[in-house]
Amino acid sequence: MRDKAEVIYITNESSLGDFGMDGMNFGSKDGVVPSQMFTESLFQERGVKAILAAHVERVDPGVVHYELLDGTKGEQSFDFAMLLPPFRGVDLKAFDAEGTDITDEVFAPSGFMKVDADYSPKPYEQWEASDWPKTYQSVKYDNVWAAGIAFAPPHQMSRPQQSPNGTMIAPAPPRTGMPSGVIGRAVAKTIAERIKHGGAGKVHTASMAEMGAACIASAGTGWRDGKAAAMTVFPIIPDKQKYGQSGRDTKETYGEIGLSAHWMKVMLHHLFIYKAKARPFWYLIPE
């Protein structure tokens, strides 16, 4: 089937391999390999075309309309398309005991909850790892937390870009998967401490600027010839003060593609289902 289809990837990333994380530098025995080179080679090998730095304006039957970073407009016809919409909260309303609307105090314009992050406006050059939250506790109520994707990021990881028409074109910072699991565990432990010991309970932290993450993306099926791309990053949030311009530890940030990663993907699939069912020793399986 693959040879009968043209696959086109439309993304708001400024380059392949940005991943909403401002790109990465993978450490290897031969030196450092940028994630852009890693991803571009994979796309070329698979015959996938990419339309970069694009904002999808609307989707009509059989055609998607988009705007590029330089302000030009384009369209792409399709027989089958899948669109990932921008991350947003559920647009909840918040009111205090007197009935006053405090939505803007509790939630960011994106609908996500404000937590213990630094939301002061800053240019890209002044972003710091310390801007990101640690406890995920609401800024308004000390008995409310927003774990995983629910919290409002202080800013993006990738450099924000805007077209001449004023359209913001930049990927959102990824927070799903492994980070959400680690954050959720920390918040759950904090809540348990609060229930047991009240305000004296220990507050657990899980800053994305101090944790790593792993991702395995399928790139082919089959026990003998299947492939997957395995990537790790540490820390998730770039810390240029600690790790220099790359912002990450290249000894802990790397990417490989091959059959072994495919086997690992299959293994994790079954392990996570086992964990979700809370089978014996489920807690030994990491996020």
Secondary structure, DSSP 8 states (H G I E B T S, - for coil): -GGG---EEE-S-SSTT-TTTT--EEEETTEEEEHHHHHHHHHHHHT-EEE-SEEEEEEETTEEEEEETTS-EEEEE-SS--------------B-TT--B-HHHHB-TTS-B--SS--S---GGG--GGGS-SS-B-SS-TT-B--GGGB--SS-SS---B-TTS-B--------SHHHHHHHHHHHHHHHHHHHHGGGS------TTS--EEEEEEEE--TTT-EEEEEEESSSS--HHHH-TT-S-TTT-EEEEEHHHHHHHHHHHHHHHHHHTT-TTGGGS--
